[in-house]
Amino acid sequence: MTGNGKRWPDQAEWAGRIYSAGWRASEGGTRQVIEPATGHALADIGVASPADVARAARAARAARDWAAAAPSDRIEVLLRVSAALREHRATVRDWIVRESAGVPAKGDYEINAALAQLTHAVGLASLPRGEVLDPQTSGGTSLAWRVPLGVVGVINPWNAPLLFAMRALAPALALGNTVLLKPDPLTPVSGGVLVARLFEDAGLPDGVLHVLPGGTETGQAVAADPHVAMVAFTGSAEVGRDVARVAGEGLKRVALELGGKNSLVVLEDADVDAAALAGAVSTFGYQGQACVAAGRHLVHADLVEAYTDALVGHARTLRVGDPRVEGVSVGPIISERLATRIERIVDESVAGGARVLTGGRRDGLFYPPTVLDRVDRAMPAFTEEIFGPVAPVIPFHSEAEAVEIANDTAYGLTAAVHSGSVPRATAVAEQLRTGMVHINDVSAKDAANAPFGGVGISGNGSRIGGTASLEEFTQWRWMTAPGPV
């Protein structure tokens, strides 16, 4: 509820609409939002057509007052958004749970991480962004400073819709850009509508933010629009290539955060119980539906039996079901398409000689935590990003072999290394071709002040988070004058 007694976020206001200079009917029609756990319709959402995107992009390009606003004014809006998110925390969490099929703890994680992104963006808004250069001529002035890019297109995934929206949106707005946000059609409310409502309540001026739900056609329109200066995309490598191709026609800046085939490496001196717990969290948390999930468990041959037994033990304690039910740890897979894909990867790997130690059979969209051993490098469980609660266990006999196996992938997002010696784990970690690596911890970590991103087909070298966001969402301008300015 709001202070005036209205129920927030008031579906009567936004149902079947898009947010672009207020809530308006879309030319792309509407579609239902479905709850994966039950199959029930949660809401109708507007679908933005290419014409809607073009209209929004023109309005965002015209909203130049936002870039000219004092940093303190932009900070005030972000602070009010943060306050509104805290006020409506329970409602936001419920939408995250019902739309994205995560347990309530996943919803809390997203909200806390989104608040951290807002807090960090407040600091970005007032950072010094320029320098005085040697003019190389007597009596002159030479200055360089970073200015907003203009209109930023944010194409958002379904698996952490609020967090990933805020991770790009908060710094982009803090630094003076305007934004077109395209949430995924599976999670358009928690990744779009609620974001729009929070910023609307915070007094963000009209035209600065446009929320345009839709599928491939909508995303391509955002990437192609001539008024959009940059596209920030989070999702699969396959779709990321298409986004980069479309945006590249306009020579736009593109920030890609893509998938991963991430390894959790367990050396022979590791604490087996701690490593297995980290492995279980890294693979089974949120049904493995995260780019940073552990997709390979590389375990020294001396520990592999004890580790696998412990991992199977964790898997069997996790209750599968409707995430709103108390005691459930693993909710449904987000869609039939993805559930079928997970099933194919496991079944083909088993046909090739892998062994299922627990799990391995789905019930509709519900796929149980699964542990595989006897996995070799020809199997889909080794080569493909599974994006499900499946843990392939692969033994190794030396550090060099572990590094070689971990690097045997085109992906390069994150990794974790477990050892009783932090210097030893660090030495191994430094040889892994990843954008991020964590010692004696889970593979799935995120922080607002850290540069998040990968190498290889896990990204294009871009980073969001920390001061990297300043580099991503602004560009240099150089000015000289014959005398002092």
Helices and strands as residue ranges (DSSP letters): H 11-14, E 17-19, E 23-25, E 30-34, E 41-46, H 50-62, H 65-68, H 71-87, H 89-100, H 104-125, E 130-133, E 141-148, E 151-155, H 161-174, E 178-182, I 189-193, H 194-201, E 209-211, H 216-224, E 228-234, H 237-249, E 253-257, E 262-266, H 272-284, G 285-288, E 294-300, H 304-317, H 336-351, E 355-358, E 370-373, H 380-383, E 390-396, H 399-406, E 415-418, H 422-429, E 438-439, G 456-458, H 468-473, E 474-481
